[in-house]
Amino acid sequence: MHKLNGVSGFVEQIAIASVRGELPVSVERVRAQAGEGIEGEYHRRAGDVPITLIAAEALVALRDETGIELSHEASRRNVLTRGVDLNALVGRDFSVGEVECRGVELCEPCNRLAKLTERGVLRGLVHRGGLRAEILTGGEIAPGDAVSAV
């Protein structure tokens, strides 16, 4: 496990959706492009942030507290992390594998996620629904890659 400035952890899984509205599928690796997003991911609206992350611990807590089993794919976030306080990365630069990112804002759960999953997801993921980040320098991301503050 990699540790730097109190942030330590790794990529557990990656998922992308090539078509808006489709359930993301798990992939072995992705290439991220600065200012553009993840190759193979559907083109988001102007102003959207190109990469999203969620902590595995948040999904475990959701299950333990509400009984809701939400998969990484169903969370609709690109990168599943373990051992990282994603909330601490808002406004900070960090790396995911060889990709450098900047945390933009918390990725709070929305009504769309609730409609696609089940009742209780919104409340269960408040303040732990993940992180929206901008890609500063491109590269590859794969499971097992370190996630650390820059």
C-alpha distance (Angstrom), angle and dihedral (degrees) to the residues before:
residue distance angle dihedral
M1 . . .
H2 3.81 . .
K3 3.80 118.4 .
L4 3.80 129.3 -171.0
N5 3.81 130.8 153.5
G6 3.80 92.5 -9.6
V7 3.81 93.9 -56.2
S8 3.76 116.9 107.7
G9 3.74 136.2 155.5
F10 3.75 147.4 89.6
V11 3.79 145.8 -109.9
E12 3.78 110.8 -90.1
Q13 3.81 100.1 178.0
I14 3.82 142.4 -7.1
A15 3.80 127.3 -147.1
I16 3.80 132.8 179.2
A17 3.79 136.6 -178.5
S18 3.79 116.0 -145.0
V19 3.83 91.4 -167.3
R20 3.81 125.0 45.7
G21 3.79 110.9 -108.8
E22 3.80 95.4 20.8
L23 3.79 119.6 117.2
P24 3.81 108.5 -100.2
V25 3.79 116.3 -112.8
S26 3.77 127.4 -139.8
V27 3.81 115.1 -105.4
E28 3.80 133.1 -171.3
R29 3.80 95.3 -126.9
V30 3.79 142.1 -16.1
R31 3.77 137.9 -152.4
A32 3.79 114.9 -131.4
Q33 3.80 120.8 -156.4
A34 3.80 122.4 -153.9
G35 3.79 112.0 -108.7
E36 3.80 92.6 0.2
G37 3.77 111.4 63.5
I38 3.76 137.9 -130.6
E39 3.81 119.9 -19.2
G40 3.78 110.2 -113.8
E41 3.81 94.3 21.7
Y42 3.82 114.4 118.5
H43 3.78 114.7 -97.5
R44 3.77 107.6 -95.0
R45 3.80 125.6 -146.4
A46 3.78 118.8 -82.9
G47 3.79 109.9 -81.1
D48 3.80 94.9 27.7
V49 3.77 116.8 129.3
P50 3.82 113.3 -111.4
I51 3.84 101.8 -133.4
T52 3.79 135.2 33.9
L53 3.79 129.2 -165.8
I54 3.80 134.0 -168.2
A55 3.79 129.9 -172.3
A56 3.80 118.8 -119.4
E57 3.80 86.5 -139.4
A58 3.82 89.9 63.0
L59 3.80 91.3 55.8
V60 3.82 90.8 47.8
A61 3.82 90.7 50.0
L62 3.81 90.2 48.5
R63 3.81 89.6 54.0
D64 3.80 94.4 44.4
E65 3.81 94.9 46.9
T66 3.80 101.4 38.2
G67 3.80 107.1 15.7
I68 3.82 89.4 -120.1
E69 3.81 113.2 139.6
L70 3.80 105.4 -153.5
S71 3.78 116.2 177.7
H72 3.77 122.5 -144.1
E73 3.80 89.2 -110.8
A74 3.83 92.2 51.1
S75 3.82 89.6 52.0
R76 3.82 86.0 65.6
R77 3.82 92.1 -138.0
N78 3.80 121.2 132.4
V79 3.79 102.5 -138.8
L80 3.80 127.4 39.6
T81 3.81 111.1 -156.8
R82 3.77 133.5 -169.8
G83 3.81 125.9 -156.3
V84 3.82 96.2 15.1
D85 3.80 128.8 116.6
L86 3.80 95.3 -142.5
N87 3.82 92.7 -176.5
A88 3.82 88.5 63.1
L89 3.81 89.5 60.1
V90 3.82 96.5 65.7
G91 3.80 105.8 120.1
R92 3.82 92.3 7.3
D93 3.77 134.4 106.6
F94 3.79 116.1 -121.6
S95 3.77 140.0 163.2
V96 3.78 130.1 -121.4
G97 3.78 104.9 -167.7
E98 3.80 105.4 -50.3
V99 3.82 93.2 -22.1
E100 3.79 120.2 100.0
C101 3.80 116.3 -148.3
R102 3.78 140.6 174.9
G103 3.80 120.1 -138.3
V104 3.80 107.7 -124.1
E105 3.81 106.0 176.7
L106 3.76 144.5 -31.1
C107 3.77 112.7 -79.7
E108 3.80 97.3 -131.4
P109 3.80 116.3 -167.1
C110 3.80 114.8 -97.9
N111 3.79 137.5 -156.1
R112 3.80 90.0 -99.9
L113 3.82 90.2 60.4
A114 3.81 89.9 48.1
K115 3.82 91.5 51.4
L116 3.80 91.3 49.3
T117 3.80 94.6 47.5
E118 3.81 126.3 20.1
R119 3.76 145.6 -66.2
G120 3.80 113.5 -72.8
V121 3.80 97.1 34.5
L122 3.81 93.7 103.7
R123 3.78 94.7 52.8
G124 3.81 92.8 39.8
L125 3.81 94.1 54.6
V126 3.81 101.0 40.7
H127 3.83 108.3 135.0
R128 3.81 90.8 1.6
G129 3.79 102.6 62.1
G130 3.77 92.1 110.5
L131 3.78 141.1 -100.9
R132 3.81 134.4 -68.8
A133 3.78 112.0 -145.6
E134 3.75 139.2 -179.8
I135 3.81 119.7 -130.7
L136 3.81 110.5 -122.7
T137 3.81 99.8 176.0
G138 3.76 124.6 15.8
G139 3.76 130.8 -128.5
E140 3.75 142.6 115.2
I141 3.81 129.6 -48.9
A142 3.81 123.8 -163.7
P143 3.81 136.6 166.5
G144 3.80 110.3 -81.3
D145 3.82 93.6 33.9
A146 3.80 115.5 134.8
V147 3.79 121.1 -108.3
S148 3.80 111.9 -154.3
A149 3.78 143.6 152.2
V150 3.80 114.7 -98.6
